[in-house]
Amino acid sequence: MRIALASGNRTSFHDTSLPQCRVEFKLVFGTDKITIDEVTQAIAEFEKTLVTPNSRFDQWLLGKNDALTPEELAGYKLFKNSGCVACHNGEAVGGNSFQKMGVVEPYKAKSSAEGLSAVTGKDADGFKYKVLTLRNVEMTYPYFHDGAEQAGDLGIAVFLGTFGKGQVGPGADSS
């Protein structure tokens, strides 16, 4: 569901990316009207399902060297070496900042999503989006700020090959 903030205090919700949202919201909240309160409550409930204390990744971070497979360790090395940790960092591996898409190269949007500027009205906030957490990323599709990608492996390759180079430069490795 895309949330578009208009001028003043009006908030409008568009279900163009996930048409089932309106049906689900009506089943849960008993009304056709979707307000910011319902959206906030739905997101909070969803986020409760993403808490994974003592995951293998957590165990590895705490020093258990055999908690991750060699393939997972190679993936984490690629993640770090490609510069992803500049934005996706901290306990949740992201989710703690807003960053501009297109830091190194101009960002070419495929959707009408404007970023934080839709909320603040400031041109400087154009294409600035909340960095999403990568915790349980396999369960949180669709991917990217506009829901453009459905497949995780493809999404990572697209990000590193296209978006990543625009974010961290030619060091982004999509191999």
ABEGO torsion letter per residue (X at the ends): XBBBBBBEABBBBBAAABAAAAAAAAAAAGBABBBAAAAAAAAAAAAAAABBBGBAAAAAAAGBAAABBAAAAAAAAAAAAAGAAAABBEAAGEGABBBBBGAABBBBBABABAEAAAAAGBAAABGBBBBBBABGAAAAOBBEAAGABABAAAAAAAAAAAAAAAAAEAABBAX
